[in-house]
Amino acid sequence: MHTVSYDFIVIGAGHNGLACAAYLAKAGAKVLVAERSARVGGGCHTEEVTLPGFKHNICSVVHTHIPTSPVYRDLELEHHGVRYVYPEHPRGTIFPDHKTIVMHREPERTAAELGRFSARDARTFTQLVNDYGEFFEATYLPLMYSPPLPPSAQTAELEKSEEGRTLLQWQVSTPVQLLNELFESEEVKVHFLNRLTVLNIAPDQHGLGWICLFRILLAEAPICVGGSGQLAAGLRSALEANGGAVQTGLGVRQILTRGNRAVGVEFEDGTRAETAKAVITNVEPKKSFLQMVGEESLPDTFATRVKNYHSRGRSLFALHLALSEPPRYRAAADNSSVDISFSQEMFGGSVEEQVRAYHDIAMGSPPRRAMLQVTLPTIFDPSQAPDGKHTAVIWQYAPYNVSPRGPEGWRDLRVEYASYVLDLWRSYAPNITQDKILAMTIQDPTDTVQINDNFINGVEVVGDLSPDQMGFFRPFANWSNYRSPLDGLYMCGGYCHPGGGVHAGAGHNAATVIAEDFALNKWWG
Ligand SMILES: Cc1cc2nc3c(=O)[nH]c(=O)nc-3n(C[C@H](O)[C@H](O)[C@H](O)COP(=O)(O)OP(=O)(O)OC[C@H]3O[C@@H](n4cnc5c(N)ncnc54)[C@H](O)[C@@H]3O)c2cc1C
């Protein structure tokens, strides 16, 4: 049988796989990206799922770090058609009494908004920006685009300054503890807690307080012009411009090994391809290692770690709407900017309620209270819908396993729950009468997994972002450097540091490690 050969084969054309491949191709390597589905991009996925001309973002909507990342610069993504727009108001939290807190890109204006609820909280926010703003820019972002530091090195770095030592304490506290320490207004606390829930981070889990701080400081919501699939198209274009190849509709069934070395792959159609250097997997660990490699070829301790890798967090219940006009919120009477903020978030009125809603989800109960995030990309990028029309995505946070039937439970529940969620939203935006909804598509958590089974249990960050699966421990202690126990097999997905989300950190960092291991021309960084 004829077997083709490449330097590197990347399994999966998620944005991480594409980014990793594009770096290696530009270093002169012969690279193939094999993608099982008919399109590239994984969670960067834009599709007309309601009516012709209405482009809906099926997974990611906002790419917070991409435009300022080394990946955007190095791969010259702007020249490959990837452009971002920045809403002036990144978020607006709406409370049950239709009061609202609307963030602004400028911290001074956000502080003024917080001051409507508490002068002390406004001062605290300003102080945090002064104390940690630069620190955040100078340390957090570079740490995303390099392999994770060992805990001792990270601690030593933080111990050097007063801010760093405070951060060490916040590192072990819960987000709720941090918010209670910093702020007095319940609304301000709820507003910042929302910023965390979108990351699938439990509000009352120890070891996550410091992430809350970074989310407080982060005030950008860049969206990709044309929809998030345009980022994938740009990465593919950058890869192909440098001689790399992508093949869609080509799933990998097996990673071929000889001794302790990965030497190629077998595709689902039974054909094979060899690698002169390495196989790189963008696919989550259980499928990559237990199915594609096979437990018998792995060290016991590694196989155990793969089995224990967990995705227990909550998922998203999504509604995609084609609208004839944008929502006008009742909360606009309190602050009209809420109508033009990137997203509107309705998460109930108190921190306690939010914590309880999270617990409901953990117990398998789709919450019967608002945990809503609504986004209309078309307000900022009209190209995503026909003239004058809009697309909206409504996310309600929900479990994948519905008690007592598990995922099957969604079959009976989805239509009724969609109508519950829609009515809940419309109680905040009464102008959206039925005639304004031109079409609607429901995406329950099982649909998300059907579309891309990289999101185990519908967890969008490709494995829980919990302290035992972050940084030096992601995906596993001793294996957070993108290498695996098999020579010639590397990891590059959101299950690696710096985690899920669209920032291409894992793809970038894996390429860096691989270039060093194979003495390639490392032209970046
Ligand atoms: C509903 C939802 C909303 C989200 N919103 C946001 C957001 O607004 N902002 C944000 O930053 N993030 C968001 N995310 C998360 C983000 O989309 C993911 O974390 C990100 O896509 C992970 O990227 P990745 O490249 O690691 O993997 P993926 O994007 O999952 O790509 C993996 C690829 O591997 C392919 N594959 C799987 N098995 C095989 C095989 N055997 N052979 C070949 N190919 C295979 C898959 O088809 C897929 O294309 C959201 C996710 C979901 C589900």
PDBQT file of the ligand as one rigid body, heavy atoms in Angstrom, charges set to zero:
ROOT
HETATM    1  C1  LIG A 601     -20.996  26.890  23.020  1.00  0.00    +0.000 C 
HETATM    2  C2  LIG A 601     -19.555  27.324  23.154  1.00  0.00    +0.000 A 
HETATM    3  C3  LIG A 601     -19.252  28.674  23.257  1.00  0.00    +0.000 A 
HETATM    4  C4  LIG A 601     -17.922  29.087  23.380  1.00  0.00    +0.000 A 
HETATM    5  N1  LIG A 601     -17.641  30.436  23.424  1.00  0.00    +0.000 NA
HETATM    6  C5  LIG A 601     -16.363  30.858  23.480  1.00  0.00    +0.000 A 
HETATM    7  C6  LIG A 601     -16.049  32.251  23.401  1.00  0.00    +0.000 A 
HETATM    8  O1  LIG A 601     -16.915  33.111  23.201  1.00  0.00    +0.000 OA
HETATM    9  N2  LIG A 601     -14.734  32.596  23.493  1.00  0.00    +0.000 N 
HETATM   10  C7  LIG A 601     -13.734  31.678  23.631  1.00  0.00    +0.000 A 
HETATM   11  O2  LIG A 601     -12.555  32.075  23.682  1.00  0.00    +0.000 OA
HETATM   12  N3  LIG A 601     -14.001  30.362  23.670  1.00  0.00    +0.000 NA
HETATM   13  C8  LIG A 601     -15.281  29.926  23.591  1.00  0.00    +0.000 A 
HETATM   14  N4  LIG A 601     -15.568  28.582  23.581  1.00  0.00    +0.000 N 
HETATM   15  C9  LIG A 601     -14.462  27.634  23.788  1.00  0.00    +0.000 C 
HETATM   16  C10 LIG A 601     -13.612  27.409  22.542  1.00  0.00    +0.000 C 
HETATM   17  O3  LIG A 601     -14.436  27.261  21.400  1.00  0.00    +0.000 OA
HETATM   18  C11 LIG A 601     -12.748  26.149  22.707  1.00  0.00    +0.000 C 
HETATM   19  O4  LIG A 601     -12.112  26.143  23.968  1.00  0.00    +0.000 OA
HETATM   20  C12 LIG A 601     -11.700  26.080  21.609  1.00  0.00    +0.000 C 
HETATM   21  O5  LIG A 601     -12.381  25.932  20.367  1.00  0.00    +0.000 OA
HETATM   22  C13 LIG A 601     -10.719  24.925  21.787  1.00  0.00    +0.000 C 
HETATM   23  O6  LIG A 601      -9.863  24.942  20.666  1.00  0.00    +0.000 OA
HETATM   24  P1  LIG A 601      -8.992  23.700  20.226  1.00  0.00    +0.000 P 
HETATM   25  O7  LIG A 601      -8.258  24.098  18.992  1.00  0.00    +0.000 OA
HETATM   26  O8  LIG A 601      -8.148  23.239  21.357  1.00  0.00    +0.000 OA
HETATM   27  O9  LIG A 601     -10.021  22.519  19.924  1.00  0.00    +0.000 OA
HETATM   28  P2  LIG A 601     -11.335  22.442  19.036  1.00  0.00    +0.000 P 
HETATM   29  O10 LIG A 601     -11.777  23.786  18.612  1.00  0.00    +0.000 OA
HETATM   30  O11 LIG A 601     -12.300  21.625  19.793  1.00  0.00    +0.000 OA
HETATM   31  O12 LIG A 601     -10.863  21.635  17.751  1.00  0.00    +0.000 OA
HETATM   32  C14 LIG A 601     -10.583  20.250  17.768  1.00  0.00    +0.000 C 
HETATM   33  C15 LIG A 601     -10.732  19.730  16.338  1.00  0.00    +0.000 C 
HETATM   34  O13 LIG A 601     -10.327  18.338  16.292  1.00  0.00    +0.000 OA
HETATM   35  C16 LIG A 601     -11.198  17.667  15.385  1.00  0.00    +0.000 C 
HETATM   36  N5  LIG A 601     -11.133  16.220  15.654  1.00  0.00    +0.000 N 
HETATM   37  C17 LIG A 601     -11.631  15.545  16.721  1.00  0.00    +0.000 A 
HETATM   38  N6  LIG A 601     -11.360  14.234  16.614  1.00  0.00    +0.000 NA
HETATM   39  C18 LIG A 601     -10.664  14.076  15.464  1.00  0.00    +0.000 A 
HETATM   40  C19 LIG A 601     -10.081  12.952  14.820  1.00  0.00    +0.000 A 
HETATM   41  N7  LIG A 601     -10.177  11.727  15.334  1.00  0.00    +0.000 N 
HETATM   42  N8  LIG A 601      -9.433  13.139  13.654  1.00  0.00    +0.000 NA
HETATM   43  C20 LIG A 601      -9.333  14.373  13.095  1.00  0.00    +0.000 A 
HETATM   44  N9  LIG A 601      -9.882  15.466  13.662  1.00  0.00    +0.000 NA
HETATM   45  C21 LIG A 601     -10.524  15.324  14.841  1.00  0.00    +0.000 A 
HETATM   46  C22 LIG A 601     -12.549  18.279  15.684  1.00  0.00    +0.000 C 
HETATM   47  O14 LIG A 601     -13.464  18.043  14.613  1.00  0.00    +0.000 OA
HETATM   48  C23 LIG A 601     -12.163  19.761  15.835  1.00  0.00    +0.000 C 
HETATM   49  O15 LIG A 601     -12.206  20.441  14.597  1.00  0.00    +0.000 OA
HETATM   50  C24 LIG A 601     -16.882  28.139  23.414  1.00  0.00    +0.000 A 
HETATM   51  C25 LIG A 601     -17.192  26.776  23.266  1.00  0.00    +0.000 A 
HETATM   52  C26 LIG A 601     -18.514  26.367  23.141  1.00  0.00    +0.000 A 
HETATM   53  C27 LIG A 601     -18.825  24.906  22.975  1.00  0.00    +0.000 C 
ENDROOT
TORSDOF 0
